[in-house]
Structure formats: structure tokens, C-alpha cells
Amino acid sequence: MKSLLSLVLLAFLFSVQLNSYAQTCTNKNRVYANAQSFERNVNFLSIGTNTDGPNAADNDPFSKSNLYLQAILGADITQYLEFRESNKITRKQISGPNTIYVKLALPATFLNAGGAIEVGTFSYNGNIPVQTQKYNGTTVVGLIGGPGTVEIPIRLNAGEQSNGVYVKLVGGILSIPISTDVYGAYILEDTNQIPDCDKGIDVISGLSDNSILPVGSAFGSISGESNAIDARPFTSYASISAGVNVANSAYLTAVFARPSVAGDSAKIIIENLGDGFNIFSGLGVQTYLGANGTGNTITATNIVSRPVPGYPNLRELSFPVNSSFDRVRISYGGLIGISGSLRIYDVKKVIPKPIPIIDGLISDSKNVCFGASPSLSISNIQDCTTYSWYENETSTTPLKIGQIFQPGILSVGEHVFYVQSKRDNCLSLCI
């Protein structure tokens, strides 16, 4: 029997999230409507304006135009968001099946006025835009459920074509002022561009479950939304506050450029300024893929909570998700008696640490007989992910790229190998 032993010790490089688009591994990119126009049909008794119209036709998901109408029945105003080629002259034709997404913000005064709004697509007949209504006031308000922002999907069926979308405010029987903020419209197209890995690209926020309460004061508030996904995870923050003795909740939803792969985790850095020492008091977390929830609301038992080194008031919350998601919704409040506020410093997705297998058994080290050739592999293999094996922690040239690595017959002594996860050609960070 051979008595000489060789020790195989397997160590790991841990990488942050590198996103792919769904399980097809095809990257998608937002292509925004890049032209806009305004149409007004009002009389001398009515006021209709469009402020900062070009803001709804740029690439910034946080810039916005404003539509305002104070009118009697029969008056209306419309903003058109059009897709054009990069020269901004040639009109693009969007063909179904496809989806155009529109981001709007509806204040409480709008909801109280009855939601006199239309959203739809348009196509040019010569230079005249011909409208096709997709949503009316009732269906738009049904999507949002309360004052705040909403992303409306406008689906084009096979055979349908469109040059863009329109948002229209229509005067009611009473001359009640109504307004809406229009952030922009986009479609998703295949791209060869390298995605921004774990970075969020947009935020949806507002109040839930009570459409008659205003945003702010004692009813809840949201501020600094974009700070939750910026490049300053420990110094800038979004703030959401619960209403005092009100059962509604405020929410913030971080939207990512690419859906995750099943098994990825969500990571949130927060500071709970509410009553008591329980950081989970009044806190709700939910992951979504598009408008559909991918599981039940995450509870404290599902979440790993850690202190943030150097920032004693902050906590890092993380939890694995066994299905694909492209957004994380964080809510605060929802219970009478919950007060205070929640600061959200960062929201991201994280790729899991590889789990090693040595000769068929999950382990990170093993003694092997001299002359044997061990086989190293990965237990938690994910779609759209590559695994690179290295001889040391600082090496940039892999020994092997693949799910299985066989280093051959090893000499007597200790041998350390490293494996790193990558996705979509993004360079992973090593910890």
C-alpha cells in the first residue's frame, strides 16, 4: 500500500454579480425614445402645459417632463415619445411581438381626480400620429395602486407596428387640475455590450395600498431614490418613511439591467431609524421578475444580517433567490404604530461563491495518495456562468476554464488551487 500522501487544498475567489439576460445568456439593452412632441386641444377656459418636454426623450431614467391640465370636459393634452435612429431624424418602426415600457409618476391629486389619462401607441400616417389606446385612467391607476412612479408595459402583438407611445390627459366634468410626470419610454434590444454587472439602472417608488393618501408628511414619503443604486454604497442613501398611525407603506424598487440567474443573491445596505432595536421592524423585501413576484416576501428568517465594517449604524442584508429576478422591492411601514424611516444605501445582486467538489464529494480539501490524479469540480453550477481555475490568487492566466479541472498527478506536498466565477465577460471582483 502506498504511504506517501499529497494534500490537495482548494481555495476560492469570490466574485460579485455579473448579470445575464434571463437563462438564454443573451444581453439586452434599453433603447430609449429619443424624440418628443406636444399636442394641445384646449379652449380659452382651460390650461394645458408640458414642462421640460425633452427630459422625457433622453437616456436618463430619473429626468422627467410634466403634463398639467386644468380643463373642462372635451379638452386634452398629449405628449408623444418617438423612437428614431441615432441621427434623430429617421423614424424607427417598432414591430410586434414586442413591448414598449413607459415610466410615469402619478401624484395623489391625480388619483383623487379620477385618473383622466390615456396611454397607448401611435403610428404616423404621413405626418399625423394615429393613436391606439392601450390603457385608460382606470387601468393605469390599477397598475400603480397609490401615488408614486409606475412602469407600464405596452405590448405590441404580432403584426402591430408603432413609431412610439403617447401619454394623454383628458379634462373631466369638473375643472380639477391633474398632472403626471413622464420619465421616458424604452424597448429592449439584443446587444453585444458588456453589462454593468450588479449595478441597478432605475428605481420605482411610491405608496402602496392606499391611493387616496398624499405622499409626504404623516402619510409616508420617499426621497433620494437614485442614491440607492449609485456608486456610493456607504455615504449616499434613499430614504423611505412610514406614516404615523397609518397602515399604508412606502416602497422603493431597484431595477437591474439584466435578470439574475437562479441561485444569485440580493444584497441591501440599510440603516433603520425606526423605533426599537429590531432592524426588521416594519421592513418588507420582495424580489420580482418584471411585474411578477418570484416568491413570498422575504422574512427575517431568510435574511443574513451582518454589520458593515467601519460603519456601525449600517447593516448588510443578503438572501439567496432560487428563481430569476430583475428587481428588488423594499417597503417600510404597513402596520399601525410603525414610525420612523429607513435609509437604503445600496441594492445589488451577487453571484454565489462556488461550492467545491473533490473526487465526487463536496469538500474544500482532501488528502490523496501519491500518483493519483484528483478531479476538481463545482457543485452549484449556474447557467450563463464560466469557471476559471488558477494556481495562485493573483494569477490572471487560468490553468483551465470549465466546470471540471484535473490537475494531473501531483508531487508530494501541499497544492492550492483557486476557482473564480464569471458571467457575461464581466471581470469579477475577488474577495
C-alpha positions in Angstrom: 0.0 0.0 0.0 1.3 3.4 -0.9 2.1 5.5 2.1 3.2 8.8 0.5 0.4 11.4 0.6 -0.2 14.5 -1.3 -2.5 17.2 0.2 -4.9 18.9 -2.2 -6.3 22.2 -0.6 -8.9 24.0 -2.6 -9.4 27.8 -2.0 -11.7 30.2 -3.7 -12.0 33.6 -5.3 -15.4 35.1 -4.6 -17.0 37.3 -7.3 -19.7 39.8 -7.3 -22.8 39.5 -9.5 -22.3 39.6 -13.3 -25.7 39.7 -14.9 -27.1 37.9 -17.9 -30.5 38.3 -19.5 -32.7 35.5 -18.4 -31.5 32.0 -19.0 -30.7 32.5 -22.7 -27.5 34.3 -21.8 -28.3 37.0 -24.3 -27.7 40.5 -23.2 -30.4 43.1 -23.6 -30.0 46.9 -23.7 -32.6 49.6 -23.1 -33.1 51.7 -26.2 -35.0 54.9 -25.2 -37.4 57.0 -27.2 -35.2 59.9 -28.3 -37.7 62.4 -29.8 -40.8 64.0 -28.4 -43.6 66.4 -29.3 -46.6 68.0 -27.6 -50.2 68.4 -28.7 -52.8 70.6 -27.0 -56.5 70.7 -27.6 -57.9 73.2 -25.1 -60.2 76.2 -25.1 -59.9 79.6 -23.5 -61.3 78.3 -20.2 -58.6 75.6 -20.0 -54.9 75.5 -19.2 -52.6 72.8 -20.6 -48.8 72.7 -20.4 -45.8 70.5 -21.0 -42.8 71.5 -18.9 -39.3 70.2 -19.7 -40.6 68.1 -22.5 -37.1 67.0 -23.8 -36.4 65.3 -20.4 -38.8 62.5 -21.4 -36.7 61.7 -24.5 -33.2 61.3 -23.1 -31.4 58.3 -21.7 -31.8 59.4 -18.0 -34.4 57.3 -16.2 -34.6 60.0 -13.5 -35.2 63.1 -15.6 -38.8 63.9 -16.4 -41.3 66.2 -18.1 -44.6 67.3 -16.6 -48.0 67.3 -18.2 -50.5 69.6 -16.5 -54.2 70.1 -17.4 -56.9 72.2 -15.8 -59.9 71.9 -18.1 -63.5 71.0 -18.5 -64.8 68.1 -20.5 -63.5 67.9 -24.1 -60.1 69.4 -23.6 -56.9 67.3 -23.6 -53.1 67.5 -23.9 -50.8 64.8 -25.3 -47.0 64.1 -25.2 -45.6 61.8 -27.9 -42.4 59.8 -27.3 -40.9 58.7 -30.6 -38.2 56.2 -31.5 -35.8 57.4 -34.1 -32.4 56.3 -35.4 -29.2 57.7 -33.9 -29.4 60.7 -36.2 -32.7 61.6 -34.6 -34.2 62.2 -38.0 -35.1 58.8 -39.4 -38.2 57.3 -37.8 -37.9 53.8 -36.4 -40.7 51.3 -36.8 -41.2 49.0 -33.7 -42.8 45.8 -34.8 -44.7 43.2 -32.7 -44.4 41.0 -30.9 -42.6 43.4 -28.7 -43.1 45.5 -25.5 -42.6 49.2 -25.0 -42.2 50.3 -21.4 -43.3 53.8 -20.2 -42.3 55.2 -16.8 -44.8 57.7 -15.2 -45.4 59.3 -11.8 -48.9 59.9 -10.7 -49.4 62.2 -7.6 -52.3 61.8 -5.1 -54.1 64.8 -6.6 -54.3 63.0 -9.9 -55.7 59.8 -8.3 -58.3 61.8 -6.4 -59.4 63.5 -9.6 -60.4 60.1 -11.1 -57.4 59.3 -13.3 -58.3 61.0 -16.5 -55.4 59.6 -18.5 -54.7 57.6 -21.6 -51.6 55.7 -22.6 -51.0 54.0 -25.9 -49.0 53.6 -29.1 -49.1 55.7 -32.2 -48.0 55.3 -35.9 -47.6 58.1 -38.4 -50.0 58.4 -41.3 -47.9 60.9 -43.3 -47.1 63.4 -40.5 -50.2 62.8 -38.5 -49.8 60.5 -35.4 -52.6 57.9 -35.3 -53.3 56.8 -31.7 -54.1 53.3 -30.4 -55.2 53.4 -26.8 -53.8 50.6 -24.6 -54.6 51.9 -21.1 -57.3 54.3 -19.7 -57.5 56.0 -16.4 -58.9 53.0 -14.5 -56.3 50.5 -15.8 -53.4 52.9 -15.2 -54.5 53.6 -11.6 -55.0 49.9 -11.1 -51.3 49.3 -12.0 -49.9 51.8 -9.6 -52.3 51.3 -6.6 -51.2 54.5 -5.0 -49.3 57.7 -5.6 -45.8 57.3 -7.0 -44.0 56.0 -10.1 -45.0 53.1 -12.3 -43.5 51.3 -15.3 -46.3 50.5 -17.7 -45.7 47.7 -20.3 -47.4 48.3 -23.7 -47.4 45.1 -25.6 -47.4 45.0 -29.4 -48.9 41.8 -30.8 -47.7 40.1 -34.0 -48.5 42.3 -36.9 -48.8 45.5 -34.9 -46.4 48.4 -35.6 -45.6 51.6 -33.8 -43.4 54.7 -34.0 -43.7 55.3 -30.3 -46.1 55.9 -27.4 -48.3 58.7 -26.2 -49.5 60.0 -22.8 -52.7 62.0 -22.8 -54.5 63.9 -20.0 -58.2 64.4 -20.6 -60.4 67.0 -18.9 -63.3 65.8 -16.8 -66.7 67.2 -15.9 -65.2 69.3 -13.1 -62.3 71.6 -13.7 -60.0 69.8 -11.3 -56.2 70.2 -12.0 -54.5 67.0 -12.9 -50.8 66.3 -13.8 -48.4 63.5 -14.4 -44.6 63.3 -14.7 -43.3 61.4 -17.8 -39.9 59.9 -17.4 -39.5 58.2 -20.8 -40.1 55.1 -22.8 -37.9 52.3 -23.9 -37.7 48.9 -25.6 -35.2 46.1 -25.0 -32.9 45.0 -27.8 -30.2 42.4 -28.1 -26.7 43.8 -27.6 -23.0 42.7 -27.5 -22.2 45.4 -25.0 -20.8 44.2 -21.6 -23.5 44.9 -19.0 -22.8 46.8 -15.8 -22.8 43.6 -13.8 -24.6 44.1 -10.5 -25.5 47.7 -10.9 -29.1 49.0 -10.7 -30.3 51.2 -13.5 -33.6 52.5 -12.4 -35.9 53.0 -9.3 -39.7 52.8 -8.9 -41.2 54.2 -5.7 -44.3 55.3 -4.0 -47.0 54.5 -1.5 -48.9 51.2 -1.7 -52.4 50.0 -0.8 -53.9 53.5 -0.3 -54.5 55.6 -3.4 -56.2 58.5 -1.6 -53.3 59.5 0.7 -50.7 62.0 -0.4 -47.0 61.3 -0.5 -45.3 63.1 2.4 -45.9 64.4 5.9 -47.7 61.9 8.1 -48.6 59.5 5.3 -45.2 58.4 4.3 -42.5 59.7 2.0 -39.7 58.7 -0.4 -36.7 60.9 -1.3 -33.3 60.5 -3.0 -34.4 57.4 -4.9 -31.4 57.3 -7.3 -29.0 57.2 -4.3 -29.9 53.6 -3.6 -28.2 52.4 -6.8 -25.4 54.9 -7.2 -21.6 54.3 -6.8 -21.5 55.5 -3.2 -22.8 52.5 -1.2 -21.9 53.8 2.2 -22.3 57.6 2.0 -25.4 58.4 0.0 -28.9 56.9 0.6 -32.5 56.9 -0.4 -35.0 57.5 2.5 -38.4 56.0 2.9 -40.6 56.9 5.8 -43.6 55.3 7.3 -46.8 57.2 8.1 -47.6 57.8 11.7 -50.6 55.6 12.8 -51.3 54.8 9.1 -51.5 51.3 7.7 -50.1 52.1 4.3 -46.4 51.5 3.4 -43.8 53.4 1.4 -41.7 51.3 -1.1 -38.7 51.6 -3.3 -37.9 49.1 -6.0 -34.4 48.9 -7.5 -34.4 47.7 -11.2 -31.4 45.9 -12.7 -30.1 45.9 -16.2 -30.3 42.1 -16.5 -32.3 39.4 -14.8 -30.4 37.2 -12.4 -29.6 33.5 -12.7 -31.4 31.2 -10.2 -29.2 30.9 -7.1 -28.0 34.5 -7.1 -28.5 36.6 -4.0 -29.8 40.1 -3.3 -27.8 42.4 -1.1 -29.1 45.5 0.6 -27.3 48.0 2.9 -29.7 49.8 5.2 -30.0 51.9 8.3 -33.3 51.6 10.2 -34.2 54.8 12.1 -37.5 53.4 13.3 -38.5 52.7 16.9 -36.7 50.0 18.9 -33.6 47.9 18.1 -35.2 45.4 15.7 -33.9 46.3 12.2 -36.6 44.2 10.6 -39.5 46.1 12.3 -41.7 47.4 9.5 -39.3 46.2 6.8 -40.5 44.1 3.8 -38.4 42.8 1.0 -39.6 41.1 -2.2 -37.9 40.1 -5.4 -39.6 40.4 -8.8 -39.1 39.4 -12.4 -40.8 42.2 -14.3 -44.2 42.9 -12.8 -44.4 39.3 -11.4 -43.3 38.4 -7.9 -40.8 35.4 -7.8 -41.6 34.3 -4.3 -43.1 35.3 -1.0 -42.0 38.4 0.9 -38.6 37.7 2.5 -38.7 37.4 6.3 -36.1 37.8 8.9 -35.5 34.1 9.0 -34.5 34.1 5.3 -32.1 37.0 5.6 -28.4 37.0 6.7 -27.7 40.3 8.6 -24.1 41.5 9.0 -22.6 44.7 10.3 -20.8 46.9 7.8 -17.1 47.3 8.8 -16.3 50.9 9.6 -20.0 52.0 9.6 -21.5 51.0 12.9 -25.0 52.2 12.1 -25.3 50.2 8.8 -26.4 46.6 8.3 -25.8 44.4 5.2 -28.8 42.2 4.5 -28.4 39.4 2.0 -30.5 36.4 0.9 -30.4 33.8 -1.9 -33.2 33.7 -4.5 -33.9 30.4 -6.2 -35.5 32.0 -9.3 -34.6 34.7 -11.7 -35.3 38.3 -10.7 -34.5 41.8 -12.1 -35.8 44.0 -9.3 -35.8 44.1 -5.5 -38.7 45.9 -3.7 -38.1 47.3 -0.2 -41.1 48.5 1.7 -41.4 50.1 5.1 -44.5 50.6 7.3 -47.7 48.7 6.6 -48.6 48.4 10.3 -50.2 51.0 12.6 -47.7 52.0 15.2 -44.6 51.8 12.9 -42.9 55.1 12.6 -39.5 56.5 11.7 -37.6 56.0 8.4 -35.4 53.5 6.6 -32.3 54.6 4.8 -31.3 52.5 1.8 -27.6 52.9 0.9 -27.2 50.2 -1.7 -29.1 47.5 -3.5 -27.3 44.9 -5.7 -27.3 41.3 -7.0 -24.5 38.9 -6.0 -23.3 35.8 -7.7 -22.8 32.9 -5.3 -19.5 31.6 -4.1 -18.5 28.3 -5.9 -19.0 25.2 -3.8 -16.2 22.7 -4.5 -16.3 19.0 -5.2 -13.1 16.9 -4.9 -13.4 13.4 -6.4 -17.2 13.4 -6.2 -17.5 14.7 -2.7 -18.3 18.3 -1.6 -15.2 19.5 0.3 -12.5 22.2 0.1 -9.6 19.9 1.0 -8.5 16.3 0.7 -5.6 14.0 1.2 -4.8 12.0 -1.9 -2.4 9.2 -2.5 0.8 9.9 -4.4 0.4 9.1 -8.0 -3.4 9.7 -8.0 -5.0 12.3 -10.2 -7.7 14.2 -8.4 -10.8 15.7 -10.1 -12.0 19.1 -9.0 -15.4 20.5 -10.0 -18.3 22.8 -8.9 -21.4 21.8 -7.1 -23.6 24.9 -7.6 -23.2 25.3 -11.4 -25.2 28.1 -12.8 -26.4 29.0 -16.3 -24.5 31.7 -18.2 -21.5 31.3 -15.9 -17.9 30.3 -16.6 -15.4 28.9 -14.0 -11.7 29.7 -14.3 -9.1 27.7 -12.3 -5.8 29.3 -11.2 -2.6 28.2 -9.5 -2.5 31.3 -7.2 -4.7 34.1 -6.1 -3.0 36.8 -8.2 -2.7 34.9 -11.4 -4.5 36.3 -14.5 -3.9 33.3 -16.7 -6.2 30.4 -15.9 -5.0 26.8 -15.8 -8.4 25.7 -17.1 -11.7 27.3 -18.0 -14.6 24.9 -17.3 -16.7 23.2 -14.7 -14.1 20.4 -14.2 -10.4 20.8 -13.5 -8.0 17.8 -13.4 -4.5 19.0 -12.3 -2.9 15.7 -13.1 -0.5 13.7 -10.9 0.6 15.9 -8.0 4.0 15.9 -6.3 4.4 15.3 -2.6 3.3 18.4 -0.6 0.5 20.9 -0.4 -1.2 22.2 -3.5 -3.6 25.1 -3.5 -5.9 25.9 -6.4 -8.3 28.8 -6.9 -11.6 29.0 -8.9 -13.4 32.1 -9.9 -16.9 32.6 -11.3 -17.6 35.0 -14.2 -20.6 35.8 -16.2 -21.1 37.7 -19.5 -17.4 38.5 -19.7 -17.6 40.9 -16.8 -14.4 40.8 -14.7 -15.4 39.6 -11.2 -14.2 41.1 -8.0 -12.2 38.9 -5.8 -12.6 38.7 -2.0 
